[in-house]
Amino acid sequence: MLCCWLYRFLVLTEVTVSRLLTYDEVAERLSVSRSTITRLVQQGKILVTRVSDRSPRIAERDLERYLTALAEAAQ
């Protein structure tokens, strides 16, 4: 039981350090449509954090990783 609690604590702590963004917030930041964000998530290019079944979120740090990967690929 302690192991499960500790695991959940560590996962939640890691996620809460980075702000969680909605698909709409990410779309606005990247100046693209919400459907583009959905497609990027489905392709595995942007990681999603599931707060609940109906509330997928994208951690700000995962968005930064995606943008860094794009910049490196462009060089």
C-alpha positions, 0 to 999 in steps of 0.5 A: 500500500505504501508503495502505491501511495509513494508512486502516486505522490511522486507522479503527481509531484512531477506533474504539478511542477510543470503547469498543465495546459489545455489543448486550446491553450497549447493551440493558441501558443503555437498559433494552430488549431485544436485539431492540429494539437490533437493530431500531434498528440495522436502521433506521439509528438506531444505527450499528454497527461490525463487528469481524468478521462475527459480532461487531457492536459499537456504539461508545459515542460512537454510542450517545451520539449516538443518545441526544442525537438522542432528547433533541433530538427530545423538546424 
